[in-house]
Amino acid sequence: MNIRAKIFGGENASPDPLVRAKQPRGATSDNLHSITVPREEARRGNSRLADRHRLNEELVRITYAGASHEAQLVNLSGGGAMVAATIPAKLWDRVDLHLGEHGTVECAVRWIRDGRIGLEFAHETRLDCSADDQAVLLREAISRSFPDIQQFDGPEPDTAKRSTEELRAANRHPLIWSGVLHHDYQSSAVRVRNISATGAMIETSSPVRVGAEPLLELGDAISLSATVEWVVGDQVGVRFHSLFDMSQLGRARPEVTPTHWVRPAYLDKVAADSAWDPRWQRLSVGELKNELEGFLKR
């Protein structure tokens, strides 16, 4: 072996060097995947404040100012949705988002940008029944769940001068009903978004399959057998196997909507205040009780 050729090179240099060139370690400048960062333990939970479900080609219907519009549902979270639609709505306007049968949820427009609209869901459970039935239901729920509530210290409302629809539209009750859904050998906590005699829209973080026949419990006294008709994100539409007497809902203990609602991460970049309290005339429990007393005396 020619040592001189090994050192200085030349025609007689061997193509197979005794000492091979070192391989570089670490990340190279043009490839960020060239270094591995080991994870010492698995992820224990979702680190996001509120997850959202991105959807492809999911068409929904939106009702605004009495007109119906078709929209594409871009994503959906527990507190709101993003839709792509051409609707002449403005900030803080009220719209109804229809996800499917029994799947109507009231929303407020939170932002509008580049043909997309951010919607925030209403806090309270929507009761799809007549104004008279709703008044009786709410009065029983307040009497059972909030017997010590103080009445609103103010003038008694003159409900005789207001139509039924005006009363229903102006006075937003502050109650939320929750329950438990028993399905596929498991039980999941749910929030009732809206409910009627024939079905309901519920919200749950647990996966629910279409076609399942769960049992929906709303308190100790109400058990409803149903069929899951559709699932969009964490919103689930169920159809009851038999007609539900809405007056029974007064026996289930509701919760009061929080004064300051924690909005999902999906709405973090919009204004900090909520659209529902100052602009939408949502009554407190005491004000609602006083309003119902005047309404039912007609």
Buried (B, 14 or more C-beta within 10 A) or exposed (E): EEEEEBEEEEEEEEEEEEEEEEEEEEEEEEEEEEEEEEEEEEEEEEEEEBBBBEBEEBEBBBBBEEEEBEBBBBBBBBBBBBBEBEBEBEBBBBBBBBBBBBBBBBBBBBBBEEEBBBBBBBBBBBBBBEBBBBBBBBBBBBEEBBEEBEBBEEEEBEBEEBEBEEBBEEBBBBBBBBBBBBBBEEBBEBBBBBBBBBBBBBBBEBEBEEEBEBEBBBBEEBEBEBBBBBBBBBBBBBBBEEEBEBEBBBBBBBBBBEEEBEBBEBBEEBEEEBBBBEBBEBBBBBBBBBBBBBBEEE
